[in-house]
């Protein structure tokens, strides 16, 4: 992962319902190098000294383009070859 394409935004703290809430954001440019076997695992860990610890994890799947079959599929009704959403006679 290239740190030039990663931005960690500073924490924003505010009160809501008598509780203090801290939020931060991470923005990164992800290419296929950061996906291990097509998956990217993100984990957020929140701690307050030794009093509180909570972790949440999210797994993202790499979105890769899928190629259409070269010959297409034949329609069982018309016998035409279908390429994506287009009919070819």
QUISUL-V327577 format. One record per residue. N is the residue number from 1. RES is the residue in one small letter. PHI is phi in radians with two decimals (none if undefined). D_FIRST is the distance of its C-alpha to the first C-alpha in Angstrom with 1 decimal. Layout:
n,res,phi,d_first
N,RES,PHI,D_FIRST
N,RES,PHI,D_FIRST
This chain:
n,res,phi,d_first
1,x,none,0.0
2,x,-1.60,3.8
3,x,-1.17,6.3
4,x,-1.15,8.8
5,x,-1.87,8.1
6,x,-2.14,8.2
7,x,-2.20,11.9
8,x,-1.88,13.7
9,x,-1.41,17.3
10,x,-1.12,20.1
11,x,-1.15,22.2
12,x,-2.01,25.4
13,x,-1.96,28.3
14,x,-2.58,31.5
15,x,-1.80,34.4
16,x,-2.59,35.4
17,x,1.08,38.4
18,x,1.40,38.9
19,x,-1.98,35.3
20,x,-1.57,32.6
21,x,-2.05,29.4
22,x,-2.03,26.0
23,x,-2.23,23.2
24,x,-2.47,19.7
25,x,-2.36,17.0
26,x,-2.23,13.3
27,x,-2.22,12.1
28,x,-2.52,8.7
29,x,-1.57,8.4
30,x,-1.86,7.6
31,x,-2.05,8.4
32,x,-1.11,10.0
33,x,-1.18,7.3
34,x,-1.52,6.2
35,x,-1.64,10.0
36,x,-1.71,12.1
37,x,0.96,15.5
38,x,1.40,15.0
39,x,-2.26,14.3
40,x,-2.22,11.8
41,x,-1.84,13.4
42,x,-1.96,13.4
43,x,-2.33,15.9
44,x,-1.99,17.8
45,x,-2.12,20.1
46,x,-2.03,23.1
47,x,-2.37,25.5
48,x,-2.21,28.6
49,x,0.82,29.6
50,x,-1.83,31.1
51,x,-1.45,32.9
52,x,-2.52,30.3
53,x,-2.62,27.1
54,x,-2.51,25.6
55,x,-2.28,22.4
56,x,-2.19,21.4
57,x,-2.24,19.0
58,x,-2.33,18.0
59,x,-1.98,16.9
60,x,-1.84,15.7
61,x,-1.80,16.7
62,x,-1.10,15.0
63,x,-1.70,17.5
64,x,-1.91,18.4
65,x,-1.11,21.5
66,x,-1.95,24.6
67,x,-1.46,27.1
68,x,-1.30,30.8
69,x,-1.03,33.3
70,x,-1.09,34.7
71,x,-1.53,38.3
72,x,1.30,37.7
73,x,-2.05,39.8
74,x,-1.52,43.5
75,x,-1.27,45.0
76,x,-1.18,47.7
77,x,-1.59,49.9
78,x,-1.91,50.0
79,x,1.38,48.7
80,x,-1.34,46.4
81,x,-1.49,42.9
82,x,-1.74,40.2
83,x,-2.03,37.0
84,x,1.05,34.7
85,x,-1.76,37.0
86,x,-1.89,39.3
87,x,-1.64,42.5
88,x,-2.16,43.6
89,x,-1.68,47.2
